[in-house]
Amino acid sequence: MTALNAIGGIVRRDLRRAARQPSRLIGGLARPFVWLLLVASGYNAIANPGTGGSYQQFVFPGVIVMACLFGSALTAVSTVYDREFGMLRLMLASPAGPAVVLAGRALSATAVGTVQGLVVLAAAPLVMTITPGQAGLAAAAILFASIASALLGLLVAARLRSVENFAGIINVLLFPMLFISGALYPASGLPPVLRWIARANPVTHMVELVRSALGQPTELSLPANLLALAGFSLVAFVLAAVLFDPEQRFIGRAPRDGATGR
């Protein structure tokens, strides 16, 4: 129960912090809606995604993933804030341990990304018709995408000590991952090397899951996409737990002087 209480406390704290920053949530939703309603509307006249529908319909799963990806990954900035101001040191020194702290942070970031993805999904009638069953499958896909996105953000934040470094690194990482995922244009048209990179990109599998849920054609099967995201999430969690651990207990190495808990 101690671990569950610790996770619950971290989640409540992070969600209250997110609720006190409505501008960040609004900004996270503005990005996908700008692409869907403004950019995609213009591209409809010149772009042919080759799927039998409009460009707006093609890009809709991509903007859902955009909301999940940025919403969940950027929530990890709270970890950097806590390290910068010393709060993370107290949390990691608790009996719960780094893995529990990481799990709580991952759940709160997942919740933020899931909510943002569901808000974009609710705009589906503006661009396409979906059934209640498809909406339910898409909600499940959004949850999986948000989990992977949260762990990606926490992996980046695990050892960073300044918000400026986190903002610079995460944006440089997320935008190329999004662009090469097939979210905004078909990945089948990429050069062979980039197509292989796209297959290794977790964002590709997030987009594929949402496309499959909404009845759109995908390059990979549903089990392959689920397995790829599950594998990425597991590896990201383990690596982030190792990097979070101030005493390096997971790899049996003593910390450097002055490095403990900060």
Backbone bond lengths (Angstrom), bond angles and torsions (degrees), N, CA, C in turn:
res aa  C-N    CA-C-N  psi(-1)  N-CA   C-N-CA  omega(-1)  CA-C   N-CA-C  phi
1 M - - - 1.463 - - 1.524 111.76 -
2 T 1.354 117.04 -29.14 1.455 119.55 -179.63 1.519 110.97 -60.20
3 A 1.338 116.42 -43.52 1.459 120.60 179.60 1.526 110.73 -63.77
4 L 1.340 117.01 -43.85 1.461 120.64 -179.82 1.518 111.47 -64.73
5 N 1.330 116.48 -39.66 1.466 119.93 177.67 1.522 111.15 -64.05
6 A 1.345 115.53 -40.59 1.458 119.78 179.21 1.527 111.09 -64.70
7 I 1.326 116.16 -44.15 1.466 120.21 178.60 1.524 110.30 -62.01
8 G 1.344 116.49 -45.18 1.467 120.12 178.91 1.515 112.21 -60.26
9 G 1.334 116.83 -41.20 1.456 120.15 179.42 1.525 112.17 -64.90
10 I 1.325 116.87 -40.81 1.470 120.80 178.90 1.525 110.58 -65.43
11 V 1.340 116.56 -43.30 1.463 120.51 -179.71 1.523 110.49 -62.47
12 R 1.336 117.00 -46.45 1.474 119.88 -179.82 1.526 110.77 -61.81
13 R 1.310 116.70 -41.73 1.474 120.12 -179.82 1.520 110.98 -63.96
14 D 1.329 116.71 -45.59 1.466 119.38 -178.12 1.520 112.22 -67.54
15 L 1.334 117.01 -38.17 1.460 119.37 -179.95 1.519 111.59 -70.18
16 R 1.328 117.43 -35.54 1.478 119.49 175.01 1.522 110.09 -64.53
17 R 1.325 115.88 -39.79 1.465 119.23 177.76 1.523 110.65 -62.94
18 A 1.342 116.68 -42.84 1.465 120.09 178.80 1.530 111.14 -64.09
19 A 1.337 117.22 -38.69 1.464 120.61 -179.47 1.519 111.74 -67.13
20 R 1.339 117.24 -26.11 1.462 120.58 178.88 1.527 111.98 -82.83
21 Q 1.327 116.71 -0.90 1.466 121.06 178.62 1.531 109.74 -123.67
22 P 1.343 117.49 64.86 1.462 119.96 -176.65 1.525 112.86 -62.92
23 S 1.332 117.17 -26.83 1.465 118.93 -179.88 1.519 111.21 -64.37
24 R 1.333 117.06 -34.42 1.465 120.12 178.61 1.521 110.58 -68.95
25 L 1.330 116.78 -39.38 1.460 120.35 178.87 1.528 110.64 -68.22
26 I 1.315 116.07 -41.89 1.469 119.84 178.77 1.524 110.12 -64.21
27 G 1.330 116.07 -41.79 1.459 119.61 177.87 1.517 112.18 -63.08
28 G 1.348 116.22 -36.96 1.460 120.05 178.41 1.512 112.60 -65.80
29 L 1.326 117.39 -30.52 1.465 121.22 178.18 1.523 111.90 -85.31
30 A 1.332 116.56 -26.51 1.468 119.23 -178.19 1.523 111.16 -63.95
31 R 1.341 117.28 -38.24 1.472 120.77 -176.55 1.529 112.11 -58.45
32 P 1.339 120.20 -54.42 1.466 118.81 179.88 1.519 113.93 -65.89
33 F 1.332 118.06 -34.52 1.462 119.36 -179.34 1.524 111.48 -71.26
34 V 1.328 117.15 -34.98 1.463 119.76 175.71 1.518 109.66 -62.03
35 W 1.348 116.24 -43.62 1.465 118.59 179.90 1.533 110.80 -66.47
36 L 1.330 116.90 -42.85 1.459 120.70 -175.41 1.527 112.08 -69.32
37 L 1.323 116.90 -46.28 1.462 120.15 -170.73 1.529 113.47 -91.86
38 L 1.324 117.71 -26.09 1.464 119.89 -177.89 1.527 111.86 -106.29
39 V 1.326 116.55 -61.00 1.464 119.88 -176.92 1.521 110.96 -64.62
40 A 1.341 116.77 -49.36 1.464 119.93 -177.54 1.523 111.85 -64.38
41 S 1.324 117.60 -33.28 1.464 119.94 177.98 1.524 110.65 -62.13
42 G 1.330 116.56 -41.03 1.456 119.78 177.92 1.513 112.15 -70.06
43 Y 1.348 117.17 -38.87 1.460 121.20 -179.07 1.520 112.25 -67.34
44 N 1.342 117.04 -22.38 1.465 119.51 179.45 1.525 111.76 -55.16
45 A 1.318 116.18 -32.17 1.461 120.07 -175.84 1.521 113.03 -78.25
46 I 1.361 116.99 -21.14 1.474 118.73 -174.86 1.517 113.76 -123.14
47 A 1.336 117.73 -17.09 1.460 120.52 -174.13 1.520 111.32 -101.65
48 N 1.320 115.15 137.05 1.466 121.48 174.44 1.520 108.32 -124.85
49 P 1.352 117.86 100.09 1.457 119.56 -176.01 1.530 113.84 -70.64
50 G 1.335 117.30 -9.76 1.460 120.25 177.95 1.512 114.19 76.92
51 T 1.334 117.82 19.86 1.463 121.13 -179.42 1.525 112.17 -108.82
52 G 1.321 117.86 2.30 1.455 120.53 179.76 1.504 114.23 88.71
53 G 1.322 118.41 -2.84 1.457 121.82 178.63 1.515 110.80 -123.63
54 S 1.320 115.95 -172.97 1.464 120.72 179.76 1.524 110.06 -78.35
55 Y 1.329 114.93 166.93 1.462 119.29 176.87 1.528 110.19 -65.28
56 Q 1.326 117.43 -36.35 1.465 119.90 177.97 1.523 111.34 -59.49
57 Q 1.327 117.12 -42.38 1.459 120.32 178.33 1.527 110.96 -65.73
58 F 1.343 115.74 -39.86 1.463 119.14 179.43 1.520 111.40 -63.76
59 V 1.341 116.98 -43.45 1.453 120.83 -172.39 1.532 112.43 -82.11
60 F 1.325 118.56 -12.21 1.468 121.03 -175.27 1.531 112.55 -57.23
61 P 1.345 120.07 -47.69 1.471 118.14 175.75 1.522 112.37 -59.80
62 G 1.340 116.13 -34.28 1.453 119.45 179.58 1.515 113.07 -65.54
63 V 1.330 117.84 -39.66 1.466 119.22 -179.76 1.531 110.85 -74.50
64 I 1.334 117.16 -26.65 1.471 118.97 172.25 1.526 109.73 -63.00
65 V 1.333 116.41 -46.83 1.458 120.53 178.67 1.527 110.67 -65.32
66 M 1.328 117.29 -35.34 1.467 120.90 176.22 1.526 110.02 -56.55
67 A 1.332 116.95 -44.85 1.464 120.84 179.69 1.526 111.22 -64.24
68 C 1.335 117.02 -44.27 1.472 121.04 178.89 1.522 110.88 -63.51
69 L 1.333 115.52 -47.78 1.459 121.46 -174.00 1.519 111.75 -60.85
70 F 1.335 116.61 -52.64 1.455 119.24 -177.68 1.527 111.31 -73.35
71 G 1.331 116.99 -35.92 1.462 119.34 179.31 1.517 112.21 -62.77
72 S 1.331 117.25 -47.38 1.462 120.81 -178.05 1.524 112.18 -74.62
73 A 1.328 116.79 -48.00 1.467 119.81 -174.63 1.526 112.00 -65.32
74 L 1.332 116.94 -41.43 1.466 119.25 -177.78 1.519 112.69 -73.01
75 T 1.334 118.12 -18.82 1.463 120.47 176.36 1.522 110.96 -65.15
76 A 1.336 117.03 -21.60 1.459 120.72 178.10 1.519 112.41 -64.36
77 V 1.328 117.95 -10.28 1.462 119.86 178.04 1.525 111.15 -61.32
78 S 1.337 117.31 -25.03 1.457 119.89 178.50 1.529 111.11 -62.68
79 T 1.325 117.20 -30.96 1.459 120.99 176.52 1.520 110.84 -65.35
80 V 1.321 116.39 -40.13 1.464 120.51 178.60 1.524 110.47 -67.61
81 Y 1.337 116.73 -40.96 1.465 120.00 175.78 1.529 110.43 -57.14
82 D 1.336 116.22 -47.48 1.459 120.05 -176.87 1.521 111.78 -65.76
83 R 1.330 117.50 -35.37 1.464 119.17 175.97 1.524 110.38 -68.28
84 E 1.318 116.46 -40.61 1.472 120.78 -177.44 1.524 111.52 -64.30
85 F 1.349 116.77 -35.18 1.465 119.49 -176.29 1.529 113.39 -103.20
86 G 1.337 117.29 7.32 1.457 120.77 172.58 1.510 116.32 91.13
87 M 1.350 118.48 -7.56 1.458 120.04 -178.38 1.530 111.91 -66.96
88 L 1.327 117.15 -36.92 1.463 120.02 -177.85 1.523 111.38 -62.73
89 R 1.324 116.95 -33.63 1.460 120.11 178.32 1.520 111.06 -60.00
90 L 1.326 116.72 -41.86 1.467 120.46 178.76 1.524 111.09 -67.32
91 M 1.333 116.67 -39.61 1.461 120.15 -179.15 1.528 110.81 -65.99
92 L 1.336 117.16 -41.87 1.458 120.36 -178.49 1.519 112.21 -72.71
93 A 1.338 117.32 -22.52 1.462 121.15 178.85 1.521 112.53 -80.97
94 S 1.334 117.12 -7.37 1.462 120.62 -179.86 1.525 110.37 -71.22
95 P 1.343 118.22 160.61 1.472 120.32 179.15 1.529 113.40 -62.12
96 A 1.324 117.65 -20.06 1.467 119.87 -177.45 1.522 111.66 -60.85
97 G 1.331 117.47 -41.96 1.458 120.78 178.09 1.517 113.44 95.15
98 P 1.334 115.76 164.81 1.468 120.92 -176.15 1.525 114.21 -60.57
99 A 1.343 117.79 -37.77 1.459 120.18 -177.10 1.527 111.33 -63.28
100 V 1.314 117.05 -37.54 1.461 121.05 179.34 1.527 110.28 -70.72
101 V 1.327 116.94 -41.61 1.460 120.41 175.93 1.523 110.03 -59.27
102 L 1.330 116.23 -44.33 1.460 120.83 179.08 1.523 111.08 -62.93
103 A 1.335 117.36 -41.68 1.467 120.94 -180.00 1.524 111.10 -62.83
104 G 1.334 116.96 -42.19 1.461 119.89 178.08 1.515 111.98 -63.32
105 R 1.329 115.40 -43.83 1.455 119.39 178.22 1.531 111.00 -63.30
106 A 1.329 116.66 -40.14 1.465 120.42 179.90 1.526 111.19 -63.96
107 L 1.323 117.72 -40.26 1.467 120.91 -179.84 1.528 111.51 -65.61
108 S 1.322 116.88 -42.91 1.467 118.59 -179.26 1.527 110.79 -67.50
109 A 1.330 117.25 -40.41 1.468 119.75 178.04 1.529 110.58 -66.42
110 T 1.328 116.66 -37.14 1.468 120.58 176.87 1.523 110.67 -62.14
111 A 1.318 116.68 -41.28 1.469 120.55 179.80 1.521 111.49 -61.71
112 V 1.338 116.98 -42.44 1.471 120.38 179.96 1.526 110.07 -64.09
113 G 1.338 117.00 -47.36 1.453 120.26 -179.97 1.514 112.80 -63.70
114 T 1.335 116.54 -38.88 1.459 120.63 179.95 1.527 111.24 -64.23
115 V 1.326 116.55 -44.18 1.468 120.08 179.36 1.525 110.08 -61.37
116 Q 1.338 117.17 -44.52 1.462 119.69 -179.24 1.529 111.08 -65.31
117 G 1.325 116.96 -39.64 1.461 119.64 177.50 1.517 112.16 -64.45
118 L 1.332 117.24 -39.22 1.465 120.75 179.73 1.529 111.39 -68.04
119 V 1.327 116.92 -34.65 1.475 119.49 177.13 1.522 110.26 -62.61
120 V 1.343 116.56 -42.89 1.465 119.70 178.16 1.531 110.06 -67.50
121 L 1.327 117.55 -40.03 1.468 120.85 178.12 1.521 110.84 -59.16
122 A 1.325 117.38 -35.54 1.463 120.98 -179.84 1.523 112.24 -64.27
123 A 1.336 116.23 -17.42 1.464 120.05 178.34 1.524 112.30 -86.40
124 A 1.325 118.24 7.03 1.469 121.83 -177.95 1.529 113.35 -53.69
125 P 1.346 120.24 -40.49 1.480 118.95 -179.85 1.524 114.32 -57.93
126 L 1.319 118.04 -17.93 1.459 120.16 178.79 1.524 112.39 -71.90
127 V 1.343 116.48 -23.97 1.471 118.62 -173.96 1.519 113.87 -127.55
128 M 1.339 118.36 -22.47 1.462 119.66 -175.82 1.518 110.03 -160.29
129 T 1.314 114.86 165.60 1.472 120.98 177.47 1.518 109.03 -103.46
130 I 1.335 116.71 127.84 1.463 120.80 177.18 1.523 109.10 -127.84
131 T 1.307 116.95 151.90 1.459 122.69 179.16 1.527 109.60 -86.98
132 P 1.330 117.80 162.57 1.472 119.62 175.61 1.525 112.36 -57.59
133 G 1.336 116.79 -35.90 1.463 119.74 178.06 1.518 111.74 -64.07
134 Q 1.325 116.52 -43.20 1.464 120.37 177.65 1.525 111.06 -64.08
135 A 1.321 116.27 -38.77 1.467 119.52 178.47 1.521 110.72 -62.89
136 G 1.340 117.11 -40.41 1.464 120.54 178.25 1.523 112.02 -64.82
137 L 1.339 116.68 -43.27 1.467 120.30 177.77 1.522 110.97 -64.84
138 A 1.342 115.87 -39.05 1.465 119.75 178.86 1.526 110.46 -64.60
139 A 1.330 117.67 -37.66 1.467 120.61 177.88 1.526 110.56 -63.03
140 A 1.338 116.88 -40.23 1.465 120.24 176.98 1.526 110.73 -65.17
141 A 1.344 116.64 -40.93 1.462 120.55 177.65 1.523 110.88 -63.11
142 I 1.330 116.98 -38.54 1.461 121.48 177.49 1.527 110.79 -61.72
143 L 1.325 116.58 -40.02 1.461 120.49 178.41 1.528 110.84 -62.54
144 F 1.342 117.08 -47.45 1.467 120.67 178.80 1.529 110.46 -60.86
145 A 1.331 116.77 -43.32 1.463 120.61 -179.94 1.522 111.18 -63.71
146 S 1.321 116.86 -38.59 1.467 120.46 -178.81 1.521 111.63 -69.27
147 I 1.326 117.15 -36.96 1.468 120.37 177.19 1.525 110.50 -61.20
148 A 1.336 115.55 -49.96 1.472 119.57 -179.82 1.523 110.95 -62.92
149 S 1.333 117.50 -39.54 1.472 121.17 179.72 1.524 111.21 -65.73
150 A 1.334 116.80 -40.22 1.458 120.87 179.23 1.524 110.93 -62.17
151 L 1.330 116.43 -44.10 1.461 120.02 -179.61 1.524 111.66 -68.66
152 L 1.325 116.78 -33.13 1.457 119.84 174.86 1.532 110.30 -62.37
153 G 1.330 116.88 -47.33 1.453 120.42 179.00 1.519 112.42 -62.03
154 L 1.330 117.27 -41.05 1.461 120.59 -179.99 1.522 111.91 -69.22
155 L 1.327 116.28 -32.99 1.458 119.60 176.12 1.527 110.64 -63.50
156 V 1.324 116.24 -41.70 1.469 119.97 177.58 1.529 110.39 -66.63
157 A 1.334 117.24 -39.63 1.464 121.35 -175.31 1.518 113.69 -79.82
158 A 1.327 117.74 -11.00 1.459 121.16 -167.28 1.523 114.01 -55.90
159 R 1.334 118.38 -36.31 1.464 119.82 -177.32 1.531 113.50 -119.98
160 L 1.318 117.62 2.76 1.460 119.63 -177.90 1.529 110.63 -77.90
161 R 1.332 115.58 147.63 1.457 120.94 -174.76 1.522 113.44 -118.02
162 S 1.328 117.60 0.69 1.468 118.59 178.39 1.523 109.53 -140.59
163 V 1.323 114.80 144.66 1.463 120.90 -179.72 1.526 110.21 -64.21
164 E 1.326 116.86 -35.58 1.460 119.80 -179.74 1.522 111.49 -62.31
165 N 1.331 117.16 -43.13 1.464 120.27 177.84 1.520 111.30 -62.71
166 F 1.337 116.11 -42.41 1.457 119.74 -179.50 1.521 110.55 -62.74
167 A 1.338 117.14 -46.67 1.462 120.27 -178.61 1.520 111.12 -60.92
168 G 1.324 116.62 -42.05 1.456 119.64 -179.66 1.515 112.81 -65.67
169 I 1.333 116.51 -45.39 1.468 120.26 -176.87 1.521 111.40 -70.80
170 I 1.327 118.01 -44.74 1.461 120.02 -173.81 1.524 111.49 -66.76
171 N 1.322 117.64 -36.66 1.464 119.32 179.14 1.518 111.64 -71.75
172 V 1.324 116.66 -39.66 1.466 120.12 176.37 1.529 110.59 -63.34
173 L 1.322 117.14 -29.95 1.467 121.26 -179.78 1.521 112.27 -82.18
174 L 1.342 117.38 -45.42 1.461 120.91 -171.60 1.522 113.25 -70.43
175 F 1.317 117.60 -42.01 1.462 118.85 -176.08 1.536 112.47 -63.56
176 P 1.341 120.24 -47.41 1.472 118.58 175.67 1.526 112.78 -61.66
177 M 1.340 117.23 -37.62 1.464 119.80 178.57 1.526 110.55 -62.61
178 L 1.328 116.53 -39.32 1.460 120.24 179.10 1.530 111.04 -69.20
179 F 1.322 116.58 -45.03 1.466 120.30 -176.20 1.524 112.74 -65.84
180 I 1.347 117.58 -31.52 1.449 120.21 -175.85 1.535 111.73 -95.26
181 S 1.320 116.94 7.15 1.466 120.91 -175.64 1.523 114.14 -89.66
182 G 1.335 117.41 -11.14 1.454 119.33 -172.55 1.511 112.77 85.48
183 A 1.332 116.86 10.75 1.463 119.97 -179.99 1.515 111.95 -71.44
184 L 1.334 117.23 -37.12 1.461 121.74 -172.05 1.520 112.88 -108.38
185 Y 1.308 118.13 -15.33 1.463 123.42 174.93 1.519 107.34 -158.22
186 P 1.334 118.93 155.36 1.465 121.13 -175.62 1.526 112.35 -60.83
187 A 1.330 116.38 127.69 1.458 120.62 178.66 1.520 112.00 -69.99
188 S 1.330 117.16 -16.91 1.467 120.39 -179.34 1.524 112.02 -64.25
189 G 1.341 117.34 -21.08 1.450 120.62 -179.95 1.519 114.21 -87.93
190 L 1.340 117.63 -0.78 1.452 121.01 -179.26 1.529 110.87 -76.25
191 P 1.329 118.17 156.62 1.467 120.63 172.98 1.529 110.53 -59.43
192 P 1.342 117.63 155.61 1.480 120.81 -175.65 1.527 113.98 -53.67
193 V 1.333 117.96 -41.64 1.465 120.09 -178.76 1.526 110.61 -63.24
194 L 1.326 116.21 -44.16 1.463 119.60 179.79 1.526 111.60 -68.26
195 R 1.330 116.95 -30.66 1.472 119.01 177.09 1.525 110.45 -65.57
196 W 1.330 117.21 -38.18 1.465 119.89 176.83 1.523 110.70 -66.89
197 I 1.316 116.14 -39.83 1.468 119.29 176.16 1.526 110.20 -62.80
198 A 1.337 116.05 -39.63 1.465 120.37 179.27 1.525 111.14 -61.64
199 R 1.316 117.18 -36.87 1.464 120.10 179.14 1.528 111.68 -64.54
200 A 1.349 115.76 -31.42 1.461 119.85 179.53 1.526 112.45 -86.39
201 N 1.316 117.08 -4.80 1.456 122.89 -176.96 1.531 109.78 -84.13
202 P 1.335 119.54 119.60 1.468 119.82 -179.78 1.523 113.71 -61.16
203 V 1.330 117.71 -28.65 1.466 120.06 -180.00 1.529 110.31 -65.73
204 T 1.326 117.47 -32.04 1.462 120.70 175.78 1.518 110.76 -56.85
205 H 1.319 116.55 -44.07 1.463 120.72 -177.40 1.529 111.47 -73.34
206 M 1.335 117.23 -29.40 1.472 119.32 172.91 1.521 110.15 -62.90
207 V 1.332 116.26 -47.24 1.465 120.76 -179.15 1.527 110.27 -63.22
208 E 1.327 116.30 -42.14 1.462 120.30 -179.62 1.529 111.23 -62.35
209 L 1.331 116.93 -39.01 1.465 119.79 178.60 1.521 111.23 -62.88
210 V 1.330 116.62 -44.94 1.469 119.50 -179.48 1.523 110.46 -67.35
211 R 1.333 117.39 -40.44 1.469 120.18 177.27 1.525 110.55 -59.73
212 S 1.320 116.62 -45.65 1.465 120.71 179.82 1.523 110.67 -60.79
213 A 1.342 116.69 -42.09 1.468 120.41 -179.58 1.521 111.72 -63.59
214 L 1.337 116.92 -33.27 1.471 121.07 -178.36 1.528 112.32 -91.35
215 G 1.322 116.94 8.75 1.460 120.73 174.76 1.511 114.83 80.20
216 Q 1.328 118.06 17.15 1.454 121.24 178.58 1.525 110.29 -93.10
217 P 1.335 118.25 153.97 1.468 120.56 -179.96 1.527 111.67 -66.71
218 T 1.326 116.47 145.72 1.463 122.48 178.83 1.527 109.74 -129.89
219 E 1.315 116.09 159.11 1.454 120.85 179.46 1.524 111.75 -82.48
220 L 1.326 117.04 -32.50 1.456 121.74 -178.13 1.519 109.98 -113.64
221 S 1.331 115.69 159.62 1.461 120.68 -179.51 1.523 110.40 -76.36
222 L 1.330 115.91 162.44 1.461 121.10 178.66 1.527 111.75 -60.13
223 P 1.361 119.52 -47.45 1.475 118.65 178.28 1.524 112.93 -59.73
224 A 1.338 117.39 -38.10 1.465 120.15 -179.65 1.525 110.70 -64.34
225 N 1.328 117.04 -41.94 1.463 120.02 179.38 1.525 111.72 -68.15
226 L 1.323 117.21 -40.93 1.461 120.23 177.82 1.520 111.23 -64.04
227 L 1.325 116.59 -43.23 1.462 120.71 -179.66 1.529 110.82 -64.16
228 A 1.325 116.58 -41.73 1.470 120.16 179.81 1.530 110.99 -63.28
229 L 1.334 117.25 -43.55 1.466 119.50 -179.77 1.529 111.72 -69.47
230 A 1.333 116.10 -38.82 1.466 119.08 178.28 1.528 110.43 -63.93
231 G 1.337 116.50 -42.80 1.458 120.05 178.71 1.518 111.94 -63.37
232 F 1.333 116.58 -44.13 1.465 119.87 178.24 1.524 110.73 -61.62
233 S 1.335 117.32 -44.41 1.463 120.87 -177.37 1.528 110.94 -62.88
234 L 1.327 116.65 -40.97 1.467 120.32 179.82 1.529 110.55 -64.98
235 V 1.322 116.71 -48.22 1.464 120.37 -179.87 1.529 110.86 -62.47
236 A 1.340 117.18 -42.96 1.464 120.87 -179.64 1.524 110.93 -63.31
237 F 1.344 117.05 -39.78 1.469 120.02 179.51 1.522 110.72 -64.61
238 V 1.333 117.27 -45.67 1.469 120.98 -178.83 1.527 110.48 -63.35
239 L 1.332 116.87 -46.41 1.460 120.09 -179.89 1.531 111.36 -63.66
240 A 1.333 116.40 -42.72 1.460 119.44 179.15 1.531 111.13 -64.88
241 A 1.343 117.30 -37.09 1.465 120.60 178.35 1.518 110.75 -64.65
242 V 1.332 117.16 -39.92 1.465 120.80 176.85 1.521 110.78 -63.24
243 L 1.333 116.71 -44.52 1.458 120.85 -178.16 1.524 112.13 -72.07
244 F 1.340 116.81 -30.07 1.460 120.95 179.01 1.519 111.27 -70.28
245 D 1.327 117.44 -31.64 1.455 123.06 -170.37 1.533 110.37 -67.17
246 P 1.315 119.07 109.06 1.463 119.90 -176.44 1.521 113.46 -68.43
247 E 1.325 117.60 -22.27 1.456 121.47 -178.54 1.519 112.36 -99.89
248 Q 1.337 116.73 3.87 1.464 121.90 177.93 1.533 112.13 53.36
249 R 1.348 116.14 37.57 1.459 119.87 -177.44 1.511 112.59 -68.83
250 F 1.340 117.23 -27.71 1.456 120.19 -177.50 1.521 111.51 -70.04
251 I 1.342 117.22 -24.41 1.463 119.25 -178.55 1.522 111.91 -120.56
252 G 1.340 115.84 9.99 1.454 120.25 171.41 1.516 114.86 66.51
253 R 1.318 118.49 37.35 1.452 121.19 -178.85 1.516 109.58 -126.95
254 A 1.297 116.67 137.34 1.460 121.14 -179.58 1.515 109.57 -73.70
255 P 1.324 118.52 147.02 1.459 121.04 -179.90 1.511 111.69 -73.03
256 R 1.320 117.38 156.15 1.459 121.76 173.48 1.519 109.19 -72.12
257 D 1.290 116.96 154.72 1.469 121.59 178.79 1.521 110.29 -58.11
258 G 1.322 115.38 131.47 1.463 119.30 178.01 1.495 114.71 82.87
259 A 1.361 118.65 -2.32 1.447 120.30 -175.88 1.507 112.77 -96.79
260 T 1.326 116.79 -14.24 1.463 120.54 -172.97 1.517 111.76 -65.24
261 G 1.338 115.46 125.90 1.451 122.89 169.37 1.489 115.77 71.60
262 R 1.318 119.00 10.89 1.453 117.49 -179.60 1.516 109.62 -115.21
